[in-house]
Amino acid sequence: MVCNIRNNSYPSGIGIWIDLNNDNEFSSSEFVAASSPSYFPNGSFIMPSGVIGGLRLRVRSLPGGVPIATQACTYVTEQGNYYAETEDYYIFLSPSLNTPTFNELVYKIFPNPSNSTFTIEIDKNALIEVYDLVGKQIVKKNIITGTNTLDISSYENGVYFAKITNTENQTQTVKLIKE
């Protein structure tokens, strides 16, 4: 993910935080990028694996300085008559559907699309979590080796993401379509 900010008035550094645990607080452990002061500061970072869904992202500019991890929610003093700026955004991270994160998990989900119930055949016990497009978890259920069912008949038609995590903490994500 790359964040570019344009600042025409004064060279500024930026700091970027992502609320990875969705606790509505930005901690220093969620500080993901910083850049040196520039008229065109930018930062890039790699998202931790397995992070999907809706998250809050905070971008903070600091004229003439570089925000540090502990400054996500603190008052930043005036710097040469210029003030720091803080903006929060809501981002949605969708999984890459064409790049598996591991090869050991063997499963089939069918029919896909489905009108209500999906059949899941899996080679190891696992946890399945289903998310809607805004990142809200709608189903969390343990599945066992063999054949299982996943019923989402009470939810609206649309696209969902199923995150499957086996007992070895390996994760695979698949797109589900409910018609």
C-alpha positions, 0 to 999 in steps of 0.5 A: 500500500502506498500513501502519497500526500501533497503539501504546497505550503511547507515541507512536512513529514507524515506518519501512518497508523492502521488500527489493526485490532479494530479497538478504535485506538491507534497504538505505537505498535500500529505505526506502519510508516513515516517519511522525512519532511518534503513537499511531496511526502510519501510512505509505503508499507507491507500489510501484515498477512491475514489482515482483511476487512474494514480498518481505520487508517490515520495519516498525520503530517508534521511540518518540518518534522517526522511523526513518531509512533507515540504521536498518533493521538497526542497534541503536536506543538506549533512548528514555525507558525505551521500546524500538524494535520491529522486525518482518519480514513476508513479502508477495506482490505480484500484478500488476494484471491489468486495467491494462496498463502499456503499449500497444505490446506486442501479444501473445496467449497461448492456450489459457488455461487449458492443461494443459501448453503455452501458445502465445504470439504476439507482435509484438516480441522479448521476455523471458518470466518465469513466477512461481508464487503464492509469487513463485518464478521457474519459467521465464525464456526469450527469445521472438521475434517470431511464434509461441512455445511455453511448456511448464510441464507439469513444474509443478503445476496452478494459477495462475501469472503470466507477466511479458513484457518487450520490448526497449524494457523495457516490461512486461505481466503476464498470469495463466496457469492450468494445469489 
